[in-house]
Amino acid sequence: MIGLVSACAAIGDLEAGEDLHSYMEARGLCWMVALRNALIDMYAKCGCLLRARQLFDEMKEGKRSLVTWNSMIWAHAAHGDAEEAIKLFRRISSREVQHVRPDGVTNLAVLSACAHAGRVEEGRKLFDEMTKRGEEVGVEHYGCMVDMMGRAGMLNEAWHLVEVMPFESNDMVWGALLGGCRIHGDVKMGERAVAKLMKLKPEEGGYYILLSAIYVEAGRPVDAAMIRRSMDLRKATKTPGLSHNGSQ
């Protein structure tokens, strides 16, 4: 049943998901935490945030697993509801919830919520708290912070964060910075980011295309053509699904 519900979530088939939910209720299966978690995820991915939250709220506090909390925080983040994502994160981080503690997935979910809602100061505060408490903070969390700052136009701060992060930077981190450069038309920073990306992942053409777009928007069509030519010479190809903010 978990596999079937997860399949509905993956393809966004709400009608089939609701039928499965009714089937499970009729057979008394909905007490199972793993199934309720799958239903929360399915409803959220099919656009029914209120239904997902209803299932979450109906569960007793002691029955909610870490997956339950993470699924609900991600659901609010994905729907742009940073306020509720942060509230849930605060609850699971406090003594109010005794039997579970945030992990790297929880931390990434709340940072993603802040990034997409433009809640930069709150995101920075949460990130600082995570690092001070010694919680799970990896390269993907730094990448989320870079994305957050880049979206807000804080490109120099984002560059500095990449420089001081205690991990080897990867193409996703620099890609997030490049996405910020595209949003704010920062050609010089974009060139620096692409220089890093060409060393890390020279075969990925999506980054060349982003820099080309920055040149076009800056009124530099010759440079745009040159970067496209460089892409062809290196036989780089665009990965399907690579978006204009540099994320997958």
BELWO-V354716 format. One record per residue. RES is the residue in three letters. OMEGA is omega in radians with two decimals (999 if undefined). D_FIRST is the distance of its C-alpha to the first C-alpha in whole Angstrom. Layout:
RES|OMEGA|D_FIRST / RES|OMEGA|D_FIRST
This chain:
MET|3.10|0 / ILE|3.12|4 / GLY|-3.14|5 / LEU|3.13|5 / VAL|3.13|6 / SER|3.10|8 / ALA|3.09|10 / CYS|3.11|11 / ALA|-3.08|12 / ALA|-3.10|14 / ILE|3.09|16 / GLY|-3.12|16 / ASP|-3.09|15 / LEU|-3.09|15 / GLU|3.11|15 / ALA|3.12|12 / GLY|3.11|10 / GLU|3.10|12 / ASP|3.11|12 / LEU|3.11|8 / HIS|3.12|9 / SER|3.11|12 / TYR|-3.12|10 / MET|3.12|8 / GLU|-3.12|12 / ALA|-3.12|13 / ARG|3.04|12 / GLY|-3.11|13 / LEU|-2.97|10 / CYS|3.04|11 / TRP|-3.08|13 / MET|-3.08|11 / VAL|-3.11|12 / ALA|3.11|10 / LEU|3.12|7 / ARG|3.08|11 / ASN|3.13|12 / ALA|3.12|9 / LEU|3.09|10 / ILE|3.14|14 / ASP|-3.11|14 / MET|-3.12|12 / TYR|3.13|15 / ALA|-3.11|17 / LYS|3.09|17 / CYS|3.05|17 / GLY|-3.11|20 / CYS|-3.10|20 / LEU|-3.12|21 / LEU|3.10|22 / ARG|3.10|19 / ALA|-3.12|17 / ARG|3.09|20 / GLN|3.10|20 / LEU|3.12|17 / PHE|-3.09|19 / ASP|3.14|22 / GLU|-3.14|20 / MET|3.06|19 / LYS|-3.08|22 / GLU|-3.08|24 / GLY|-3.13|23 / LYS|-3.11|19 / ARG|3.07|19 / SER|3.08|18 / LEU|3.10|20 / VAL|3.10|17 / THR|-3.14|17 / TRP|-3.12|21 / ASN|3.14|20 / SER|-3.10|18 / MET|3.10|20 / ILE|3.10|23 / TRP|3.14|22 / ALA|3.12|21 / HIS|3.13|24 / ALA|-3.10|26 / ALA|-3.13|24 / HIS|3.08|25 / GLY|-3.13|29 / ASP|-3.09|29 / ALA|-3.10|31 / GLU|-3.12|32 / GLU|3.10|29 / ALA|3.14|27 / ILE|3.11|31 / LYS|3.12|31 / LEU|3.12|27 / PHE|3.12|29 / ARG|-3.14|32 / ARG|-3.10|30 / ILE|3.12|28 / SER|-3.08|31 / SER|3.10|33 / ARG|3.12|34 / GLU|3.10|32 / VAL|-2.97|29 / GLN|-2.89|29 / HIS|3.09|26 / VAL|3.10|25 / ARG|-3.14|27 / PRO|3.02|27 / ASP|-3.10|26 / GLY|3.12|27 / VAL|3.11|24 / THR|-3.12|25 / ASN|-3.14|29 / LEU|-3.13|28 / ALA|-3.09|26 / VAL|3.08|29 / LEU|3.09|31 / SER|3.11|29 / ALA|3.13|29 / CYS|-3.12|33 / ALA|-3.07|34 / HIS|3.12|32 / ALA|-3.14|34 / GLY|-3.13|37 / ARG|-2.99|37 / VAL|-3.08|39 / GLU|3.12|41 / GLU|3.11|38 / GLY|3.12|36 / ARG|3.13|39 / LYS|3.13|40 / LEU|-3.14|36 / PHE|3.11|37 / ASP|3.13|40 / GLU|3.13|38 / MET|-3.10|36 / THR|3.12|38 / LYS|3.13|41 / ARG|3.14|38 / GLY|-3.14|37 / GLU|-3.11|33 / GLU|3.09|31 / VAL|-3.09|33 / GLY|-3.08|33 / VAL|3.14|34 / GLU|3.10|31 / HIS|3.05|32 / TYR|3.10|36 / GLY|3.11|35 / CYS|3.10|33 / MET|3.09|36 / VAL|3.09|38 / ASP|-3.14|36 / MET|-3.14|37 / MET|3.14|41 / GLY|3.11|41 / ARG|-3.10|40 / ALA|3.14|42 / GLY|-3.14|45 / MET|-2.99|45 / LEU|3.11|46 / ASN|3.10|48 / GLU|3.13|46 / ALA|3.11|43 / TRP|-3.13|45 / HIS|3.14|47 / LEU|3.10|43 / VAL|-3.11|43 / GLU|-3.05|46 / VAL|-3.10|45 / MET|-3.04|42 / PRO|3.13|42 / PHE|3.02|40 / GLU|-3.14|40 / SER|3.12|40 / ASN|-3.07|37 / ASP|3.14|37 / MET|3.12|34 / VAL|3.13|37 / TRP|3.09|40 / GLY|3.09|38 / ALA|3.11|37 / LEU|3.12|41 / LEU|3.10|41 / GLY|3.08|39 / GLY|3.10|41 / CYS|3.11|44 / ARG|-3.11|43 / ILE|-3.02|43 / HIS|3.03|46 / GLY|-3.14|48 / ASP|-3.06|49 / VAL|-3.07|51 / LYS|3.12|52 / MET|3.10|49 / GLY|3.10|47 / GLU|3.13|49 / ARG|3.13|49 / ALA|3.14|45 / VAL|3.09|45 / ALA|3.09|48 / LYS|-3.10|45 / LEU|3.13|42 / MET|3.10|44 / LYS|-3.08|45 / LEU|-3.05|41 / LYS|-3.05|40 / PRO|-3.10|43 / GLU|-3.12|40 / GLU|-3.09|38 / GLY|-3.11|40 / GLY|-3.12|38 / TYR|3.06|40 / TYR|-3.13|44 / ILE|3.11|42 / LEU|3.13|42 / LEU|3.09|45 / SER|3.13|47 / ALA|3.11|46 / ILE|3.11|47 / TYR|-3.13|50 / VAL|-3.11|50 / GLU|3.11|50 / ALA|-3.14|53 / GLY|-3.13|55 / ARG|-3.08|55 / PRO|3.12|54 / VAL|3.11|56 / ASP|3.11|54 / ALA|3.13|51 / ALA|-3.13|52 / MET|-3.13|53 / ILE|3.06|50 / ARG|3.11|48 / ARG|3.10|51 / SER|3.10|50 / MET|-3.14|46 / ASP|-3.13|47 / LEU|3.13|50 / ARG|-3.12|47 / LYS|3.12|45 / ALA|3.12|42 / THR|-3.12|39 / LYS|3.07|37 / THR|3.11|33 / PRO|3.11|31 / GLY|3.11|29 / LEU|-3.01|32 / SER|-3.09|33 / HIS|3.05|36 / ASN|3.03|36 / GLY|-3.10|35 / SER|3.13|32 / GLN|999|29
